[in-house]
């Protein structure tokens, strides 16, 4: 099985920029940034974000020395901004103490969990650590015809199969197989190097494994925001919280319990000492387990300091809100 998969990987493995260098001798910084970024981003999109981030911060020293606002701006569009904040914090520790030399050292860094620590140490240091992500889970569930594979089960099987001589290559091969051949809905089993060993393939029902996960319910969120200025220069406030903490955006308020959106708008404008104007439009945006409907109003506040929006780190939600001006000129009043 190992020979079949590694032979396939040597011929068909994806050519990705963080894979530069021989196994066990890769740049741990490039591998680390890639693994953090790809936790919530598909590779096709992640490549663009990765290249952009590395252009801004080509070394861990450059990342450590950068202001956090610059890091968040470079991360813009990737989402889950706690990852960028943790990268920045960890870069400071690495710049001071050097790169960790083993799994335990990586695991101690901010934002690095068991998967990332195993990925970096196996790919950059050739340490014998098995990774456990969605692709690996799916491949193993089909190999063993396990309909509901628990995390502990996946980790145990991954460790059993890990190639001791080429652990990094084995991990990458498992991930590449899941991403390109053993895909969720339409696996191309005839092209799979492991089909001869696959219990789900022999049963003729590979696509049925594993059983779909139960998804958390999406919460509907209603909110209002005000645009004071224009799409290029506007009054912005810095967000707080885990999802968008550190980013900038239009002043925003969610209606309190028993409060209408109109009352929330009045409360928001009272806090800002602004005068509300016309409804500019509505933005619909899905974020993690929330579906947000944001009504954006024009407002005036003489003498208010306005920030250049192109230079600030903004979420996609706020980019959509600012884009409403262009949509309004085109006769549109909703953005999804």
PAKEDREN-568768 format. One record per residue (C-alpha): x, y, z; residue number from 1. Coordinates in Angstrom, 1 decimal. Layout:
N
+--------+--------+--------+-------+
:      x :      y :      z : vexlo :
+--------+--------+--------+-------+
:      X :      Y :      Z :   NUM :
...
+--------+--------+--------+-------+
END
This chain:
336
+--------+--------+--------+-------+
:      x :      y :      z : vexlo :
+--------+--------+--------+-------+
:    0.0 :    0.0 :    0.0 :     1 :
:    2.8 :    2.4 :    0.9 :     2 :
:    4.7 :    1.7 :   -2.3 :     3 :
:    1.6 :    2.2 :   -4.4 :     4 :
:    0.6 :    5.5 :   -2.8 :     5 :
:    4.1 :    7.0 :   -2.7 :     6 :
:    4.8 :    5.9 :   -6.3 :     7 :
:    1.6 :    7.6 :   -7.4 :     8 :
:    2.6 :   10.7 :   -5.4 :     9 :
:    6.0 :   10.9 :   -6.9 :    10 :
:    4.4 :   10.9 :  -10.3 :    11 :
:    1.2 :   12.9 :   -9.7 :    12 :
:    1.7 :   15.0 :   -6.5 :    13 :
:    0.6 :   18.6 :   -6.8 :    14 :
:    3.3 :   21.1 :   -7.5 :    15 :
:    2.8 :   23.6 :   -4.6 :    16 :
:    5.2 :   26.4 :   -3.7 :    17 :
:    5.7 :   25.4 :   -0.1 :    18 :
:    7.0 :   22.0 :   -1.2 :    19 :
:   10.2 :   23.5 :   -2.5 :    20 :
:   13.2 :   21.6 :   -1.2 :    21 :
:   13.8 :   17.9 :   -0.4 :    22 :
:   11.8 :   16.1 :    2.2 :    23 :
:   13.0 :   17.0 :    5.7 :    24 :
:   14.8 :   20.0 :    4.4 :    25 :
:   12.1 :   22.4 :    3.5 :    26 :
:   11.7 :   26.0 :    4.8 :    27 :
:    9.6 :   25.5 :    8.0 :    28 :
:    8.3 :   29.1 :    7.7 :    29 :
:    6.8 :   28.5 :    4.3 :    30 :
:    5.3 :   25.2 :    5.3 :    31 :
:    3.9 :   26.7 :    8.5 :    32 :
:    2.2 :   29.7 :    6.8 :    33 :
:    0.7 :   27.4 :    4.2 :    34 :
:   -0.7 :   25.0 :    6.7 :    35 :
:   -2.3 :   27.8 :    8.8 :    36 :
:   -3.8 :   29.4 :    5.7 :    37 :
:   -5.2 :   26.2 :    4.2 :    38 :
:   -7.0 :   25.2 :    7.4 :    39 :
:  -10.1 :   27.1 :    6.2 :    40 :
:   -9.3 :   27.8 :    2.5 :    41 :
:   -9.2 :   25.6 :   -0.6 :    42 :
:   -5.8 :   25.2 :   -2.2 :    43 :
:   -7.0 :   26.9 :   -5.5 :    44 :
:   -7.8 :   30.1 :   -3.7 :    45 :
:   -5.2 :   29.7 :   -1.0 :    46 :
:   -2.4 :   29.8 :   -3.6 :    47 :
:   -3.2 :   33.4 :   -4.4 :    48 :
:   -3.4 :   34.4 :   -0.7 :    49 :
:   -0.2 :   32.5 :    0.1 :    50 :
:    1.8 :   34.2 :   -2.6 :    51 :
:    0.5 :   37.6 :   -1.5 :    52 :
:    1.3 :   37.0 :    2.1 :    53 :
:    4.8 :   35.8 :    1.3 :    54 :
:    5.4 :   38.9 :   -0.8 :    55 :
:    4.7 :   41.1 :    2.2 :    56 :
:    6.5 :   38.9 :    4.7 :    57 :
:    9.1 :   36.7 :    3.0 :    58 :
:   10.7 :   35.6 :    6.3 :    59 :
:    9.6 :   35.0 :    9.9 :    60 :
:   11.7 :   38.0 :   10.9 :    61 :
:    9.7 :   40.3 :    8.5 :    62 :
:    6.4 :   39.0 :    9.9 :    63 :
:    7.5 :   39.5 :   13.5 :    64 :
:    8.6 :   43.0 :   12.8 :    65 :
:    5.5 :   44.1 :   11.0 :    66 :
:    2.6 :   46.0 :   12.7 :    67 :
:   -0.4 :   43.8 :   13.3 :    68 :
:   -2.5 :   46.1 :   11.1 :    69 :
:   -0.2 :   45.3 :    8.2 :    70 :
:   -0.5 :   41.6 :    8.9 :    71 :
:   -4.3 :   41.7 :    8.9 :    72 :
:   -4.3 :   43.7 :    5.7 :    73 :
:   -2.2 :   41.1 :    4.0 :    74 :
:   -4.5 :   38.4 :    5.3 :    75 :
:   -7.6 :   40.2 :    4.0 :    76 :
:  -10.0 :   37.8 :    2.3 :    77 :
:   -8.7 :   34.7 :    4.0 :    78 :
:  -11.2 :   34.9 :    6.9 :    79 :
:  -10.8 :   33.5 :   10.4 :    80 :
:   -8.5 :   36.3 :   11.3 :    81 :
:   -7.5 :   34.8 :   14.7 :    82 :
:   -5.1 :   32.7 :   12.5 :    83 :
:   -3.3 :   35.9 :   11.4 :    84 :
:   -3.1 :   37.2 :   14.9 :    85 :
:   -1.7 :   34.0 :   16.1 :    86 :
:    0.8 :   33.8 :   13.3 :    87 :
:    2.1 :   37.2 :   14.2 :    88 :
:    2.4 :   36.3 :   17.9 :    89 :
:    4.2 :   33.1 :   17.1 :    90 :
:    6.5 :   34.8 :   14.6 :    91 :
:    7.6 :   37.1 :   17.5 :    92 :
:    8.5 :   34.1 :   19.6 :    93 :
:   10.3 :   32.3 :   16.7 :    94 :
:   12.3 :   35.5 :   15.8 :    95 :
:   13.5 :   35.6 :   19.4 :    96 :
:   14.1 :   31.9 :   20.1 :    97 :
:   14.5 :   30.3 :   16.7 :    98 :
:   12.2 :   27.7 :   15.0 :    99 :
:   11.1 :   24.8 :   17.1 :   100 :
:   13.0 :   21.6 :   16.4 :   101 :
:   10.3 :   19.1 :   17.2 :   102 :
:    6.6 :   18.4 :   17.5 :   103 :
:    6.3 :   19.5 :   21.1 :   104 :
:    8.0 :   22.8 :   20.3 :   105 :
:    5.7 :   23.6 :   17.5 :   106 :
:    2.6 :   22.6 :   19.5 :   107 :
:    3.6 :   25.2 :   22.2 :   108 :
:    3.2 :   28.1 :   19.7 :   109 :
:    0.1 :   30.2 :   19.6 :   110 :
:   -2.4 :   28.9 :   17.0 :   111 :
:   -0.6 :   25.6 :   16.4 :   112 :
:   -2.7 :   22.5 :   17.1 :   113 :
:   -1.9 :   18.8 :   16.7 :   114 :
:   -2.6 :   18.8 :   13.0 :   115 :
:   -0.4 :   21.8 :   12.2 :   116 :
:    2.4 :   20.6 :   14.4 :   117 :
:    2.4 :   17.2 :   12.8 :   118 :
:    2.3 :   18.7 :    9.3 :   119 :
:    5.2 :   21.1 :    9.8 :   120 :
:    7.4 :   18.6 :   11.6 :   121 :
:    6.8 :   15.8 :    9.1 :   122 :
:    7.1 :   18.0 :    6.0 :   123 :
:   10.0 :   20.2 :    7.1 :   124 :
:   11.8 :   18.0 :    9.7 :   125 :
:   10.8 :   14.5 :    8.5 :   126 :
:    9.6 :   13.7 :   12.0 :   127 :
:    7.3 :   10.6 :   12.1 :   128 :
:    4.0 :   12.4 :   12.7 :   129 :
:    0.7 :   11.4 :   11.0 :   130 :
:   -1.6 :   14.2 :   10.0 :   131 :
:   -5.4 :   14.0 :   10.4 :   132 :
:   -7.5 :   16.3 :    8.3 :   133 :
:  -10.7 :   16.1 :    6.2 :   134 :
:   -8.9 :   14.5 :    3.2 :   135 :
:   -7.1 :   11.9 :    5.4 :   136 :
:  -10.3 :   11.1 :    7.2 :   137 :
:  -12.2 :   10.5 :    4.0 :   138 :
:   -9.5 :    8.3 :    2.5 :   139 :
:   -9.2 :    6.1 :    5.6 :   140 :
:  -13.0 :    5.9 :    6.1 :   141 :
:  -13.2 :    4.4 :    2.6 :   142 :
:  -10.2 :    2.1 :    2.9 :   143 :
:  -11.7 :    0.5 :    6.0 :   144 :
:  -15.4 :    1.1 :    5.1 :   145 :
:  -15.9 :    3.0 :    8.4 :   146 :
:  -19.1 :    5.0 :    8.1 :   147 :
:  -18.6 :    7.2 :   11.1 :   148 :
:  -14.9 :    7.5 :   11.8 :   149 :
:  -14.1 :    9.2 :   15.1 :   150 :
:  -11.1 :   11.5 :   15.4 :   151 :
:   -9.3 :    9.0 :   17.6 :   152 :
:  -10.0 :    6.2 :   15.1 :   153 :
:   -8.7 :    8.3 :   12.2 :   154 :
:   -5.5 :    9.3 :   14.1 :   155 :
:   -4.8 :    5.6 :   15.1 :   156 :
:   -5.2 :    4.4 :   11.5 :   157 :
:   -3.1 :    7.3 :   10.1 :   158 :
:   -0.3 :    6.4 :   12.5 :   159 :
:   -0.5 :    2.7 :   11.7 :   160 :
:   -0.1 :    3.4 :    7.9 :   161 :
:    2.5 :    6.2 :    8.2 :   162 :
:    5.6 :    5.4 :    6.1 :   163 :
:    8.5 :    5.6 :    8.6 :   164 :
:   11.0 :    6.4 :    5.9 :   165 :
:    9.1 :    9.2 :    4.2 :   166 :
:    6.5 :   10.5 :    6.7 :   167 :
:    6.2 :   13.9 :    5.1 :   168 :
:    5.7 :   12.5 :    1.6 :   169 :
:    3.2 :   10.0 :    3.0 :   170 :
:    1.2 :   12.7 :    4.6 :   171 :
:    1.2 :   14.9 :    1.5 :   172 :
:    0.2 :   11.8 :   -0.6 :   173 :
:   -2.8 :   11.1 :    1.6 :   174 :
:   -3.9 :   14.7 :    1.4 :   175 :
:   -3.4 :   14.9 :   -2.4 :   176 :
:   -5.2 :   11.7 :   -2.9 :   177 :
:   -8.2 :   13.0 :   -1.0 :   178 :
:   -8.1 :   16.4 :   -2.7 :   179 :
:   -7.8 :   15.1 :   -6.3 :   180 :
:   -9.0 :   11.5 :   -6.6 :   181 :
:  -10.8 :   10.4 :   -3.4 :   182 :
:  -13.1 :   13.4 :   -3.5 :   183 :
:  -16.3 :   13.8 :   -1.4 :   184 :
:  -19.0 :   13.3 :   -4.0 :   185 :
:  -17.5 :   11.8 :   -7.1 :   186 :
:  -14.3 :    9.8 :   -6.3 :   187 :
:  -12.5 :    8.6 :   -9.4 :   188 :
:  -11.8 :    5.1 :   -8.1 :   189 :
:  -10.4 :    3.7 :  -11.4 :   190 :
:   -7.5 :    6.2 :  -11.1 :   191 :
:   -6.9 :    5.5 :   -7.4 :   192 :
:   -3.6 :    3.8 :   -6.5 :   193 :
:   -5.3 :    2.4 :   -3.4 :   194 :
:   -8.4 :    0.9 :   -5.0 :   195 :
:   -7.0 :   -2.6 :   -4.6 :   196 :
:   -6.9 :   -2.1 :   -0.9 :   197 :
:  -10.2 :   -0.2 :   -0.5 :   198 :
:  -13.1 :   -1.9 :    1.2 :   199 :
:  -15.6 :    0.7 :    0.2 :   200 :
:  -14.6 :    0.4 :   -3.5 :   201 :
:  -14.9 :   -3.4 :   -3.3 :   202 :
:  -18.5 :   -2.9 :   -2.0 :   203 :
:  -19.2 :   -0.6 :   -4.9 :   204 :
:  -20.2 :    2.3 :   -2.6 :   205 :
:  -17.2 :    4.5 :   -2.1 :   206 :
:  -19.1 :    7.7 :   -2.3 :   207 :
:  -21.2 :    6.7 :    0.7 :   208 :
:  -18.3 :    6.8 :    3.1 :   209 :
:  -17.9 :    8.5 :    5.4 :   210 :
:  -21.5 :    9.4 :    6.5 :   211 :
:  -22.1 :   13.2 :    6.3 :   212 :
:  -21.3 :   15.1 :    9.4 :   213 :
:  -24.2 :   16.8 :   11.2 :   214 :
:  -23.7 :   20.5 :   10.5 :   215 :
:  -24.3 :   23.2 :   13.1 :   216 :
:  -27.4 :   25.3 :   12.6 :   217 :
:  -26.9 :   28.6 :   10.9 :   218 :
:  -28.0 :   31.5 :   13.0 :   219 :
:  -29.8 :   34.4 :   11.2 :   220 :
:  -28.3 :   37.8 :   12.2 :   221 :
:  -29.9 :   41.2 :   11.4 :   222 :
:  -27.7 :   44.3 :   11.8 :   223 :
:  -27.5 :   47.9 :   10.6 :   224 :
:  -24.4 :   49.9 :    9.6 :   225 :
:  -23.8 :   53.5 :    8.6 :   226 :
:  -21.6 :   54.8 :    5.8 :   227 :
:  -20.2 :   58.3 :    6.7 :   228 :
:  -18.2 :   59.4 :    3.7 :   229 :
:  -17.8 :   57.4 :    0.5 :   230 :
:  -16.3 :   54.1 :   -0.8 :   231 :
:  -12.7 :   55.5 :   -0.8 :   232 :
:  -12.8 :   57.5 :    2.5 :   233 :
:  -15.1 :   56.6 :    5.3 :   234 :
:  -15.5 :   56.6 :    9.1 :   235 :
:  -14.3 :   53.2 :   10.3 :   236 :
:  -14.2 :   51.4 :   13.6 :   237 :
:  -11.9 :   48.6 :   14.7 :   238 :
:  -13.8 :   45.3 :   15.3 :   239 :
:  -13.4 :   43.2 :   18.4 :   240 :
:  -14.0 :   39.4 :   19.0 :   241 :
:  -12.5 :   36.2 :   17.7 :   242 :
:  -13.8 :   36.3 :   14.1 :   243 :
:  -13.1 :   39.8 :   13.0 :   244 :
:  -11.0 :   41.2 :   15.9 :   245 :
:   -8.5 :   43.7 :   14.8 :   246 :
:  -10.2 :   44.4 :   11.4 :   247 :
:  -11.8 :   47.7 :   10.5 :   248 :
:  -15.3 :   48.3 :    9.3 :   249 :
:  -18.3 :   50.5 :    9.1 :   250 :
:  -19.9 :   51.4 :   12.4 :   251 :
:  -22.4 :   48.6 :   13.1 :   252 :
:  -25.0 :   47.6 :   15.6 :   253 :
:  -27.2 :   44.5 :   16.1 :   254 :
:  -30.7 :   45.1 :   17.4 :   255 :
:  -30.9 :   44.3 :   21.1 :   256 :
:  -33.7 :   41.9 :   22.4 :   257 :
:  -37.0 :   43.5 :   21.6 :   258 :
:  -35.4 :   46.3 :   19.5 :   259 :
:  -36.2 :   47.0 :   15.9 :   260 :
:  -33.6 :   47.6 :   13.2 :   261 :
:  -34.8 :   51.2 :   13.1 :   262 :
:  -34.2 :   51.6 :   16.8 :   263 :
:  -30.8 :   50.0 :   16.5 :   264 :
:  -30.0 :   52.5 :   13.8 :   265 :
:  -31.1 :   55.4 :   16.0 :   266 :
:  -29.0 :   54.1 :   18.9 :   267 :
:  -25.9 :   53.7 :   16.6 :   268 :
:  -26.2 :   57.2 :   15.3 :   269 :
:  -26.7 :   58.6 :   18.8 :   270 :
:  -23.5 :   56.9 :   19.9 :   271 :
:  -21.6 :   58.4 :   16.9 :   272 :
:  -23.4 :   61.8 :   17.1 :   273 :
:  -24.3 :   61.3 :   13.4 :   274 :
:  -27.4 :   62.1 :   11.5 :   275 :
:  -29.0 :   59.1 :    9.7 :   276 :
:  -29.9 :   59.4 :    6.1 :   277 :
:  -31.4 :   57.1 :    3.4 :   278 :
:  -31.1 :   53.4 :    3.2 :   279 :
:  -28.1 :   52.7 :    0.8 :   280 :
:  -28.9 :   49.0 :    0.4 :   281 :
:  -28.7 :   45.6 :    2.0 :   282 :
:  -25.8 :   43.1 :    2.2 :   283 :
:  -26.3 :   39.4 :    2.7 :   284 :
:  -23.2 :   37.5 :    3.9 :   285 :
:  -22.6 :   34.1 :    5.4 :   286 :
:  -19.8 :   33.8 :    7.9 :   287 :
:  -19.0 :   30.6 :    9.8 :   288 :
:  -22.4 :   29.6 :   11.3 :   289 :
:  -24.1 :   33.0 :   10.8 :   290 :
:  -26.1 :   34.4 :    7.9 :   291 :
:  -25.9 :   38.1 :    8.2 :   292 :
:  -28.4 :   40.6 :    6.7 :   293 :
:  -26.9 :   44.1 :    7.0 :   294 :
:  -28.9 :   47.2 :    6.2 :   295 :
:  -26.5 :   50.0 :    5.3 :   296 :
:  -27.6 :   53.6 :    5.7 :   297 :
:  -26.0 :   56.8 :    4.6 :   298 :
:  -25.2 :   59.2 :    7.5 :   299 :
:  -23.5 :   62.5 :    8.0 :   300 :
:  -21.1 :   63.7 :   10.7 :   301 :
:  -19.4 :   67.0 :   10.0 :   302 :
:  -15.7 :   67.1 :   10.8 :   303 :
:  -15.4 :   63.3 :   11.3 :   304 :
:  -12.1 :   61.7 :   10.6 :   305 :
:  -12.3 :   59.4 :    7.6 :   306 :
:   -9.9 :   56.5 :    6.9 :   307 :
:   -8.7 :   55.5 :    3.4 :   308 :
:  -10.5 :   52.2 :    3.0 :   309 :
:   -8.0 :   50.8 :    0.5 :   310 :
:   -5.3 :   50.9 :    3.2 :   311 :
:   -7.3 :   49.4 :    6.0 :   312 :
:   -7.8 :   45.7 :    6.7 :   313 :
:  -11.5 :   45.1 :    6.0 :   314 :
:  -13.7 :   42.0 :    6.1 :   315 :
:  -15.6 :   40.8 :    3.1 :   316 :
:  -18.8 :   42.0 :    4.8 :   317 :
:  -17.5 :   45.5 :    4.8 :   318 :
:  -16.1 :   45.4 :    1.3 :   319 :
:  -19.6 :   44.4 :    0.2 :   320 :
:  -21.1 :   47.3 :    2.2 :   321 :
:  -18.8 :   49.8 :    0.6 :   322 :
:  -19.6 :   48.3 :   -2.8 :   323 :
:  -23.2 :   49.3 :   -2.3 :   324 :
:  -22.4 :   52.8 :   -3.7 :   325 :
:  -21.4 :   51.4 :   -7.0 :   326 :
:  -24.4 :   49.1 :   -7.0 :   327 :
:  -26.7 :   52.0 :   -6.2 :   328 :
:  -25.4 :   53.9 :   -9.2 :   329 :
:  -26.2 :   50.8 :  -11.3 :   330 :
:  -29.7 :   50.6 :   -9.8 :   331 :
:  -29.1 :   47.7 :   -7.5 :   332 :
:  -29.9 :   47.7 :   -3.8 :   333 :
:  -28.8 :   44.3 :   -2.5 :   334 :
:  -25.5 :   42.4 :   -2.5 :   335 :
:  -25.0 :   38.8 :   -1.7 :   336 :
+--------+--------+--------+-------+
END
